[in-house]
C-alpha cells in the first residue's frame, strides 16, 4: 500500500523537522512572514540533501537518484511530452472565432511568463493560476473552457512553460492581507493531514523525498511545481497541476476538491512562492 509505506519510510529526524513545520497554526495575516517561510523551506531541503544542486530540485525524483537521472536524461532526447508541446504551440497560435488569440490575453503575448504564475489578483482578492487565466481568456473570447486536468489545457500550459524554461520562479505577494491569508491558507492545506490514511502533502514530499514506494521515488516538495505540466507513465499521458493535486488527494483516500478550488489555488500559490529563485523546467516527465 503506497501511502502506508510512505509513512514508514520517513526517517525520525525528518519527521521531527516536519513536525515542527507541520504544527497547525492559526495566525493573523499580518503575522505571516512568507520570506522567512520560503527561506526555512528551502534551507530544509538544501541541508537534507547537500549533494543536490539547488537548481536540480526542480527535476523531482531525478534529483534524488543518480541511476534514475541518467535514464531520464537519455529519455529527454525524445521526451514523451513532445507531442503535447507541439500541439500546445499550434493551439496557442490559432485564432479564436473572433480573430483574437491567447496572446491578446497575457502580458508579453503570453511568451516567457510562466514563472509569474500563479499571482494574487488584488481586484478579485484571490489567486489566479495559469490554467484559470487560460480558461478565462477563452470564455472572454466566446470559447468554451477546457478541462483543467489534461488534454488541451496540458498542451497549452506545456507550451507556455517551455517558453519560460530556465527563467527563475518569481511569485509576488502584494502588500495585501488577503494575499498573505491566501499564502497561509495554502501552507496550512499543504501540511494538514486528511483522508482515510491521515496523510498530508508533506508526509510524502517533506518527510520522505528520495525514498522508494515500490518502484517510484518520491519527489521533494521544493520545486515540485516548476516542472508542471508533466507527462506521467502512470497516467500514460499529460497532466496539469490541477490533475496532480486531485491525484494526491485520491492516493491518500481523501475526497478531491474541484480543480481550481480556492484551496488548490492557494496551495499552488504557497508551493510556487517557496520555490522562488529556482528555474522553470516544465514541461516535465515523471515515472
matplotlib code that plots the C-alpha trace (Angstrom):
import matplotlib.pyplot as plt

x = [0.0, 1.7, 0.6, 1.3, 4.7, 5.4, 4.8, 7.1, 9.9, 10.1, 13.2, 12.9, 15.0, 12.9, 9.8, 10.9, 11.7, 8.4, 6.5, 8.0, 7.0, 3.6, 2.3, -1.0, -1.0, -3.8, -2.2, -3.3, -2.5, -0.3, 1.9, 2.6, 6.1, 6.4, 10.0, 11.1, 8.9, 10.5, 14.0, 13.3, 11.6, 14.5, 17.1, 15.4, 15.9, 19.3, 20.6, 18.8, 20.3, 23.6, 24.8, 21.9, 22.5, 19.8, 18.5, 18.2, 15.4, 13.0, 13.7, 11.8, 12.7, 15.5, 17.4, 17.2, 18.7, 21.7, 20.6, 17.1, 18.5, 20.7, 17.8, 15.7, 18.4, 18.6, 14.8, 14.9, 16.4, 12.9, 10.7, 7.2, 5.7, 6.9, 3.6, 1.8, 4.4, 3.8, 0.0, 0.2, 2.3, -0.2, -3.2, -1.6, -1.2, -4.6, -7.1, -10.4, -13.6, -13.4, -9.9, -8.1, -5.6, -4.3, -1.5, -4.1, -5.0, -1.5, 1.5, 4.3, 1.9, 2.0, 5.6, 8.1, 5.6, 5.1, 7.4, 5.0, 2.0, 0.1, -0.4, -2.6, -5.3, -5.9, -9.1, -10.6, -9.0, -7.9, -5.1, -5.2, -3.4, -2.2, -4.8, -7.6, -6.3, -6.3, -9.9, -10.9, -9.2, -11.2, -14.5, -13.9, -13.4, -16.6, -14.9, -15.8, -13.4, -11.2, -10.9, -8.5, -6.7, -5.3, -5.6, -5.8, -5.1, -2.0, -0.8, -1.3, 0.5, 3.2, 4.0, 3.8, 6.1, 8.6, 8.8, 9.9, 12.4, 15.4, 13.6, 13.5, 10.2, 9.2, 6.0, 4.9, 2.9, 1.5, 1.1, -2.5, -3.7, -5.8, -2.7, -1.0, -4.0, -4.0, -0.4, -1.1, -4.1, -2.1, 0.6, -2.0, -3.5, -0.2, 0.6, -2.9, -3.5, -6.7, -8.4, -8.7, -4.9, -4.5, -1.8, -0.7, 1.1, 4.2, 4.0, 5.5, 7.1, 8.8, 9.3, 10.3, 11.6, 14.2, 12.6, 11.0, 7.4, 7.8, 9.5, 8.6, 10.9, 9.2, 9.8, 10.8, 8.2, 10.8, 10.4, 7.7, 5.5, 8.3, 8.1, 4.3, 2.6, 4.1, 3.9, 3.5, 3.9, 1.4, -1.2, 0.0, -0.3, 0.0, -1.5, -1.7, -1.1, -4.8, -4.6, -1.6, -3.5, -6.6, -4.4, -2.6, -5.9, -7.1, -4.0, -4.4, -8.1, -9.2, -12.1, -10.5, -11.7, -12.9, -10.0, -9.2, -11.0, -9.7, -7.8, -5.9, -5.2, -3.8, -1.6, -0.2, 0.5, 2.3, 4.4, 5.3, 6.3, 8.7, 10.3, 11.2, 14.7, 14.5, 14.2, 11.1, 11.8, 8.4, 7.0, 8.4, 8.2, 7.8, 7.7]
y = [0.0, 3.1, 5.6, 3.4, 2.6, 6.2, 6.9, 4.1, 5.4, 8.7, 9.0, 10.1, 13.2, 14.2, 13.5, 15.8, 18.6, 18.0, 18.1, 21.5, 22.6, 21.0, 22.0, 23.6, 27.3, 29.8, 33.2, 36.6, 37.6, 40.4, 37.9, 35.8, 36.1, 34.4, 35.5, 33.7, 30.7, 30.4, 30.6, 28.0, 25.7, 25.9, 25.5, 22.4, 20.7, 22.2, 20.8, 17.5, 16.9, 18.8, 16.9, 18.0, 21.2, 23.8, 24.2, 20.4, 20.1, 21.2, 17.8, 16.0, 12.3, 12.5, 14.8, 12.1, 9.1, 9.0, 6.0, 7.3, 10.7, 9.1, 7.2, 10.3, 12.3, 9.7, 9.8, 13.6, 13.1, 12.0, 13.4, 11.9, 15.4, 16.5, 15.7, 17.9, 20.7, 20.7, 20.7, 23.5, 25.7, 25.2, 25.8, 28.9, 30.5, 29.5, 32.4, 32.1, 32.5, 36.3, 36.5, 37.1, 34.7, 33.8, 36.3, 39.1, 38.0, 37.9, 40.2, 39.8, 37.9, 35.0, 34.1, 33.6, 34.4, 31.0, 32.0, 34.7, 32.3, 32.0, 35.6, 37.3, 39.5, 42.4, 43.4, 39.9, 39.2, 35.7, 33.7, 33.3, 30.3, 30.0, 27.3, 29.6, 32.5, 30.5, 29.4, 33.0, 34.1, 31.5, 32.4, 36.2, 35.4, 33.3, 29.9, 27.0, 26.3, 23.3, 20.6, 21.7, 18.4, 17.2, 17.2, 20.7, 22.5, 20.4, 21.1, 24.8, 25.1, 22.8, 25.3, 28.3, 26.5, 25.7, 29.4, 30.1, 27.2, 28.4, 31.5, 31.7, 31.4, 34.8, 34.8, 38.1, 38.6, 42.1, 44.2, 43.0, 41.0, 38.8, 37.8, 36.8, 34.9, 33.0, 32.1, 31.0, 29.0, 27.2, 26.4, 25.1, 22.9, 21.5, 20.4, 19.3, 15.6, 14.4, 11.4, 7.8, 7.5, 10.6, 11.9, 15.4, 16.5, 16.9, 13.3, 12.2, 15.3, 16.7, 13.7, 11.1, 12.6, 10.2, 7.2, 4.5, 3.4, 0.2, 1.3, 5.0, 7.5, 10.4, 13.9, 16.7, 19.4, 22.1, 22.9, 20.3, 22.8, 24.2, 21.2, 21.4, 20.2, 16.7, 13.5, 10.6, 7.0, 6.2, 8.3, 7.3, 11.0, 14.6, 16.2, 19.6, 21.0, 20.5, 16.9, 16.4, 17.8, 15.7, 12.6, 13.3, 13.6, 10.3, 8.4, 9.3, 8.4, 11.9, 13.4, 15.5, 19.1, 20.5, 21.6, 25.3, 25.3, 28.1, 25.6, 24.2, 27.7, 28.7, 25.7, 26.3, 29.9, 28.6, 26.0, 28.3, 31.1, 28.9, 27.8, 31.4, 31.6, 28.0, 27.6, 26.6, 23.1, 22.4, 20.6, 17.6, 13.8, 11.6, 7.8]
z = [0.0, -1.2, 1.3, 4.3, 3.0, 2.6, 6.3, 7.4, 5.2, 6.8, 8.9, 12.5, 12.0, 9.0, 11.0, 13.8, 11.4, 9.5, 12.8, 13.5, 10.1, 10.2, 13.6, 12.8, 13.2, 13.0, 12.8, 11.8, 8.3, 9.5, 11.3, 8.3, 7.0, 3.5, 3.1, 6.3, 5.4, 2.0, 3.4, 6.0, 3.4, 1.0, 3.7, 5.0, 1.6, 1.0, 4.3, 4.0, 0.5, 0.5, -2.6, -4.8, -6.7, -5.8, -9.3, -9.7, -7.2, -10.0, -11.6, -8.8, -8.3, -10.8, -8.5, -5.8, -7.6, -10.0, -11.9, -12.4, -13.5, -16.1, -17.6, -17.7, -19.4, -22.1, -22.5, -22.8, -26.3, -27.3, -24.5, -24.1, -23.7, -27.1, -28.8, -26.3, -26.7, -30.5, -30.1, -27.5, -29.7, -32.6, -30.3, -28.9, -32.3, -33.7, -33.6, -31.8, -33.8, -33.2, -34.6, -31.3, -29.8, -26.3, -26.9, -26.6, -23.0, -21.5, -20.9, -23.4, -25.7, -23.3, -24.0, -21.2, -18.4, -16.7, -13.8, -12.7, -12.2, -10.0, -9.0, -6.5, -8.1, -5.8, -7.6, -7.3, -3.9, -5.0, -6.5, -10.3, -11.8, -15.4, -16.0, -14.7, -16.7, -19.9, -19.5, -18.6, -21.8, -23.8, -22.2, -22.7, -26.4, -26.7, -26.5, -24.2, -21.3, -21.4, -18.8, -16.1, -15.7, -19.1, -22.8, -24.3, -21.0, -20.5, -24.0, -23.7, -20.4, -21.7, -24.5, -22.1, -19.6, -22.4, -23.4, -19.8, -19.3, -17.3, -16.1, -12.3, -10.4, -9.4, -7.5, -5.8, -2.6, -2.7, 0.4, 0.9, 3.9, 1.6, -0.3, 3.0, 4.0, 0.7, 1.2, 4.8, 3.7, 1.1, 3.6, 6.0, 3.3, 2.4, 6.0, 7.1, 7.3, 5.7, 4.2, 5.4, 5.5, 7.6, 5.3, 4.4, 1.2, 3.4, 4.6, 1.3, -0.1, 3.0, 5.2, 2.6, -0.7, -2.2, -0.6, -2.7, -2.8, -4.7, -7.9, -7.5, -5.9, -4.0, -5.3, -3.0, -2.4, -3.3, -7.0, -7.5, -9.5, -11.6, -13.9, -14.5, -16.6, -16.7, -18.6, -16.2, -17.2, -14.5, -16.4, -19.9, -20.8, -19.7, -16.6, -15.2, -11.7, -11.0, -12.0, -9.7, -6.7, -7.4, -7.7, -4.5, -2.6, -4.2, -3.3, 0.4, 0.1, 0.7, -1.2, -4.0, -4.5, -7.7, -9.9, -9.3, -6.0, -3.8, -1.6, -4.6, -5.9, -2.5, -2.1, -5.6, -4.6, -1.4, -3.2, -6.1, -3.8, -1.7, -5.0, -5.9, -7.4, -8.9, -12.6, -14.6, -16.0, -17.5, -19.2, -17.3, -17.3, -14.4, -13.9]

ax = plt.figure().add_subplot(projection="3d")
ax.plot(x, y, z, "-o")
ax.set_aspect("equal")
plt.show()
